[in-house]
Structure formats: C-alpha cells, structure tokens
C-alpha cells in the first residue's frame, strides 16, 4: 500500500471515530421515523386539593395545595412529594433544596422514592429527623391511601443516616402510632 492509501484510510477512520463519539455524547441527534411512532394514551386528569403535613415548633401543621391528579399513582406521588419538599424548604425544615428524582409504586403497594440528596439535616437530632420522615409519610398516607410502605433512597441507594435506618421500607403509618 502506498502512503496516500494509508493517509486516506487514517483520515476515514478518524472522521468515523469523531462521528461515533459525537453520536455517543448526543452532540449529533438522529431522529428516525421509527422512533416517532408512539402510542398516545388518553389519561383523565383533575384538580385535587392535597393536604401537606409538617412538624414545626413542636406542633403538626397542615397546608392545602392544589395538584393535577391523574390515573398514574407514581406521577401523582412525584408531584405530591416535590410539593411537600418545597413546603418543607420554605418552612426551613429542610436546609438544602432537594428534588425527587423518581417515584415508583410496586405491585405490593410499596412506594420507592429516590431523591437527589438527603433531605435530612446531618446535625439534627434523631427526633427532628424522625418527625421530618413522619411528616412525609403522613402526607403520602393522607393523599394516596393505597400505599402500604415507603422506601426512601438517594440516587437509587438507601439513604445513609447515622440515626435512622433506611435499608428497610418504612410502614406508611410511621412509628408514632
């Protein structure tokens, strides 16, 4: 082979490598007609007044929030928990802005909540942390009674905390009785 052929093959491989890298990094997006054939499912939605509970200054407080409720329980609970997180951040119960990454409901009516970070303040007492978790459980129980247990995760791993154990699911009734 001549130098020109080696050079042409090298340039071709380099260009192909750049194109494949750009596709992998999603710098180049190719939409084929095959991907656009999605089945549109009609879902019914309605407005629902949801009660949000939180424990602050030694007492339980309730706020009502209007949410768009649909037939999909996971979507409803995502909206509900994110609304509760916003309320808890406003009330200074949660120190850092936390967002629910995903919510999933299993066939055994167990709810899996995966957050982007821990919503529990590291230096808080065990009682304060317990009351924050109880507030979340009480909010979920009031608005979605079919849920039996809640598993709290951070980045799809059990929440790591020195005071409370999140390796097992929490009963929706909580531990206050």
C-alpha positions as CSV (number, residue, x, y, z in Angstrom):
1,X,0.0,0.0,0.0
2,X,1.1,3.5,-0.7
3,X,1.4,6.4,1.6
4,X,-1.7,8.0,0.0
5,X,-3.8,4.9,0.8
6,X,-2.6,4.8,4.4
7,X,-3.3,8.5,4.7
8,X,-6.9,8.1,3.2
9,X,-7.6,5.2,5.5
10,X,-6.3,7.1,8.5
11,X,-8.5,10.2,7.7
12,X,-11.5,8.0,7.1
13,X,-11.1,6.1,10.5
14,X,-10.5,9.4,12.3
15,X,-13.6,11.0,10.8
16,X,-15.7,7.9,11.5
17,X,-14.4,7.9,15.1
18,X,-15.4,11.6,15.6
19,X,-18.9,11.0,14.2
20,X,-19.4,8.0,16.5
21,X,-18.1,9.9,19.5
22,X,-20.5,12.8,18.7
23,X,-23.4,10.4,18.4
24,X,-22.5,8.8,21.8
25,X,-22.2,12.2,23.5
26,X,-25.6,13.2,21.9
27,X,-23.9,16.1,20.1
28,X,-25.5,14.7,16.9
29,X,-29.1,13.5,17.2
30,X,-30.7,11.4,14.5
31,X,-34.5,11.0,14.7
32,X,-35.6,8.2,12.5
33,X,-39.3,7.8,11.7
34,X,-39.4,4.5,13.6
35,X,-38.9,6.4,16.9
36,X,-41.8,8.8,16.4
37,X,-44.5,6.1,16.4
38,X,-45.5,6.5,20.0
39,X,-48.9,5.4,21.2
40,X,-50.8,8.3,22.7
41,X,-52.8,7.1,25.7
42,X,-55.6,9.3,26.9
43,X,-55.5,9.9,30.6
44,X,-58.0,11.7,32.7
45,X,-56.8,14.3,35.0
46,X,-58.5,16.5,37.6
47,X,-57.5,19.0,40.2
48,X,-57.2,17.8,43.7
49,X,-56.7,19.6,47.0
50,X,-53.9,17.7,48.7
51,X,-53.1,18.1,52.4
52,X,-49.4,18.6,53.2
53,X,-48.3,17.9,56.7
54,X,-45.2,19.1,58.5
55,X,-44.0,19.2,62.1
56,X,-42.6,22.5,63.2
57,X,-42.0,24.1,66.6
58,X,-43.4,21.1,68.4
59,X,-46.8,21.0,66.6
60,X,-48.3,19.5,63.5
61,X,-49.3,21.9,60.7
62,X,-51.3,21.4,57.6
63,X,-51.4,23.2,54.3
64,X,-53.5,22.5,51.3
65,X,-52.1,22.6,47.8
66,X,-54.0,22.2,44.5
67,X,-52.3,19.5,42.3
68,X,-53.2,18.0,39.0
69,X,-54.1,14.4,39.8
70,X,-54.1,11.6,37.1
71,X,-54.6,7.8,37.0
72,X,-50.9,7.2,37.3
73,X,-50.0,6.9,41.0
74,X,-46.3,7.3,40.5
75,X,-46.7,10.6,38.7
76,X,-49.2,11.8,41.4
77,X,-46.8,10.9,44.2
78,X,-43.9,12.6,42.4
79,X,-45.9,15.9,42.2
80,X,-47.0,15.5,45.8
81,X,-43.6,14.8,47.3
82,X,-42.0,17.6,45.3
83,X,-44.7,19.9,46.6
84,X,-44.0,18.7,50.1
85,X,-40.3,19.2,49.7
86,X,-40.9,22.8,48.5
87,X,-43.1,23.5,51.5
88,X,-40.5,22.0,53.9
89,X,-37.8,24.1,52.4
90,X,-39.9,27.3,52.7
91,X,-40.6,26.5,56.4
92,X,-36.9,25.9,57.0
93,X,-37.5,22.2,58.0
94,X,-35.2,21.2,55.2
95,X,-31.9,23.2,54.9
96,X,-31.0,22.4,51.2
97,X,-33.2,22.3,48.2
98,X,-34.0,18.7,47.5
99,X,-35.7,17.2,44.5
100,X,-37.4,13.9,44.0
101,X,-35.6,12.1,41.1
102,X,-38.1,9.3,40.6
103,X,-41.0,7.6,42.2
104,X,-42.2,4.0,41.6
105,X,-45.0,2.0,43.0
106,X,-44.6,-1.8,43.2
107,X,-47.3,-4.4,42.9
108,X,-47.2,-4.8,46.7
109,X,-48.1,-1.1,47.1
110,X,-44.6,-0.2,48.2
111,X,-43.5,3.3,47.2
112,X,-39.9,3.8,46.2
113,X,-38.7,7.5,46.4
114,X,-35.3,8.4,45.1
115,X,-34.0,11.9,45.9
116,X,-31.1,13.8,44.5
117,X,-29.7,14.3,48.0
118,X,-30.6,13.6,51.6
119,X,-33.4,15.9,52.8
120,X,-32.4,15.3,56.5
121,X,-30.1,17.8,58.1
122,X,-27.0,15.9,59.2
123,X,-26.7,17.7,62.6
124,X,-30.4,17.4,63.5
125,X,-31.4,15.2,66.4
126,X,-32.9,11.8,65.9
127,X,-36.3,13.2,67.0
128,X,-36.2,16.0,64.4
129,X,-35.2,13.6,61.6
130,X,-38.0,11.2,62.7
131,X,-40.6,14.0,62.6
132,X,-39.5,15.0,59.1
133,X,-39.9,11.5,57.9
134,X,-43.2,11.1,59.7
135,X,-44.4,14.3,58.0
136,X,-43.6,12.8,54.6
137,X,-45.3,9.5,55.5
138,X,-48.4,11.3,56.9
139,X,-48.7,13.4,53.7
140,X,-48.4,10.3,51.5
141,X,-50.9,8.4,53.6
142,X,-53.5,11.2,53.5
143,X,-53.4,11.7,49.7
144,X,-52.7,8.1,48.4
145,X,-54.2,5.6,50.8
146,X,-53.3,2.6,48.7
147,X,-49.6,2.9,49.6
148,X,-48.5,0.5,52.4
149,X,-44.8,1.0,52.7
150,X,-42.3,3.7,51.6
151,X,-38.6,3.1,50.8
152,X,-36.5,6.2,50.9
153,X,-33.5,6.3,48.6
154,X,-30.8,8.8,47.4
155,X,-29.6,8.2,43.9
156,X,-31.4,4.8,44.0
157,X,-29.4,3.7,47.0
158,X,-30.8,3.5,50.6
159,X,-30.4,6.9,52.4
160,X,-27.4,6.8,54.6
161,X,-28.0,8.3,58.0
162,X,-26.3,7.8,61.4
163,X,-29.6,8.0,63.4
164,X,-32.3,6.3,61.3
165,X,-32.2,3.1,59.3
166,X,-33.4,3.4,55.7
167,X,-32.3,-0.1,54.5
168,X,-35.9,-1.4,55.1
169,X,-39.1,0.2,53.9
170,X,-41.0,2.3,56.4
171,X,-44.6,1.5,57.1
172,X,-46.9,4.3,55.9
173,X,-48.4,4.6,59.4
174,X,-44.9,5.5,60.7
175,X,-43.8,4.7,64.2
176,X,-45.7,7.3,66.2
177,X,-48.8,5.2,66.4
